[in-house]
Amino acid sequence: MANIEVKNLHMEYDGGSGRHAALRGVDFSVNDGEFVSIIGSSGCGKSTLLNLLAGLIQPTEGEILIGGEKVKGTGRDRSVVFQHYSLFPWMNAKKNITFSLKQNGKNHKNSLRERADKYLKLVGLEDAGHKFPRELSGGMQQRVAIARALALDSRILLLDEPFGAVDARNRAILQKLLLDLWDSEERRKTVIFVTHDIDEAIFLSDKIIVMSSSHSRVREQIPVMIPRPRNRDEIVRTPEYAAARNRIVHLFYDDLAEAIGGDEVVL
């Protein structure tokens, strides 16, 4: 059953040389509990699309439906994790979580603290609740941001390149952590994950939406047919992994060829 429906979405901005189209006629749907990655080169509209799904901005044309209802702004059904650490620097890790819970309509002080403790423990930071963001590494800050988003218990989790500024080791740890938390719940959340990393998208996703930078629309939707649970070292040797990766790379090459006005890209 489709939980999110994106219909004929257009987004334009005013620029110095006139109107700029960030998205043109984007259409896709996401099923309840599905993990979907949006991938594409810089400037293809990935982050714009996520901001539209979050309700932070409104489209020029088209609409987004969640559970059949049109998105008109932000809502408690969605929580967002951004690429750059979005913690309040004057609050410690635990207060960053409890403050967001209060803003989301949860008010009982003891239950807020217990919930914050629970999710800090789930992301491996049970001893870091008293620490301020400046006292945490980049990977630890992102774990707090993920804990905060999960603690809100929204049905939809939107992530905009959340591991882009994290080193390779911590990136792998956070990817596995996110999958484990998503897969451990009784009812999986619907996840939309923006990335530019092909291998990350394949490892995490049920479906990959490939965006075109030359057309600012969806180029293709690719199902990932690799069974779960997944082990990164094992899946890279499967034909399903190779097929998905080869298809995405081919689409990227085609997109680059169109962007530079040629028929073929030779690498």
C-alpha positions, -999 to +999 in steps of 0.1 A: +000+000+000+014+034-010+021+056+020+037+085+000+026+096-035+045+123-054+025+136-084+038+158-112+060+178-088+076+209-102+099+233-082+113+265-096+134+292-080+141+328-090+178+332-100+200+360-113+194+349-148+156+342-144+137+311-132+156+280-124+138+246-124+151+224-096+125+197-103+103+190-134+074+166-134+086+142-106+064+112-100+069+082-077+053+064-048+067+048-016+050+019+002+044+018+039+076+005+057+097+007+026+133+020+026+139+041-005+170+059-015+171+089-038+204+091-057+219+114-083+247+139-090+250+173-074+223+197-086+197+170-096+172+182-069+176+155-043+177+178-013+149+200-028+128+169-031+134+159+005+126+195+017+093+192-002+085+159+014+093+174+048+069+203+041+097+229+046+090+244+012+060+242-012+061+231-048+055+254-078+032+227-092+020+192-084+014+177-050+026+152-024+001+130-006+009+111+026-018+086+036-040+103+010-037+137+026-019+166+008+013+178+024+008+215+032+036+220+058+056+201+084+039+175+105+044+150+133+042+121+109+077+131+096+110+135+112+142+147+095+179+141+098+201+166+080+236+161+066+252+188+088+248+183+125+216+200+135+219+197+173+214+228+195+250+236+207+237+250+241+219+218+250+235+185+259+227+153+240+198+143+263+182+177+263+185+179+225+162+149+224+138+159+252+134+194+238+123+179+204+099+156+221+083+185+240+079+204+207+062+173+193+035+174+220+050+150+245+052+167+279+056+143+308+092+151+321+100+116+334+088+098+303+108+122+281+140+115+300+134+077+299+127+079+261+158+099+255+179+074+276+164+045+256+173+059+222+207+071+233+214+036+245+201+022+211+227+043+192+255+033+217+256+067+235+241+058+269+271+074+287+271+106+266+237+121+275+253+149+296+278+159+269+274+190+246+278+187+208+312+203+210+323+174+232+312+148+207+328+136+174+310+141+141+298+105+141+285+107+177+266+139+169+249+122+140+240+093+163+224+118+186+205+133+157+193+098+146+183+090+182+163+122+183+145+114+151+137+079+162+125+090+196+099+112+180+084+079+167+072+095+134+060+070+108+082+086+082+119+092+085+136+116+060+174+116+058+194+141+037+229+126+032+232+121+070+265+103+067+281+126+041+304+144+065+314+113+085+346+093+080+344+059+062+346+038+093+319+057+112+298+058+080+297+020+078+289+018+115+260+043+112+246+026+081+244-007+099+230+010+130+203+027+109+193-006+092+193-025+125+171+001+142+147+002+112+145-036+110+141-042+148+108-024+152+075-042+152+064-020+123+091-006+101+091+031+095+090+044+060+124+058+052+135+081+024+173+085+023+191+110+001+226+100-010+251+104-038+268+070-029+258+041-051+270+014-028+253+030+002+220+032-016+222-005-027+232-017+008+203+002+025+174+002+001+144-017-011+142+007-040+164+033-055+151+064-073+177+077-097+174+114-104+186+131-136+206+163-133+201+171-170+163+169-167+156+175-130+132+145-129+132+108-120+153+089-146+145+054-133+133+035-103+154+004-095+142-023-071+169-039-050+163-076-050+188-086-023+173-104+006+175-090+042+193-091+065+223-080+045+260-083+051+280-058+031+309-081+024+286-108+012+261-088-010+289-073-031+295-108-046+258-113-056+245-110-091+216-088-077+242-063-064+261-062-096+229-057-117+217-028-096+251-011-095+258-015-132+223-001-140+228+030-118+263+036-132+249+033-168+222+058-160+248+082-145+269+080-177+238+086-198+229+116-177+265+130-180+264+125-218+232+144-221+244+172-198+275+178-220+255+174-252+272+142-264+260+108-273+286+088-254+308+092-224+342+075-226+360+069-193 
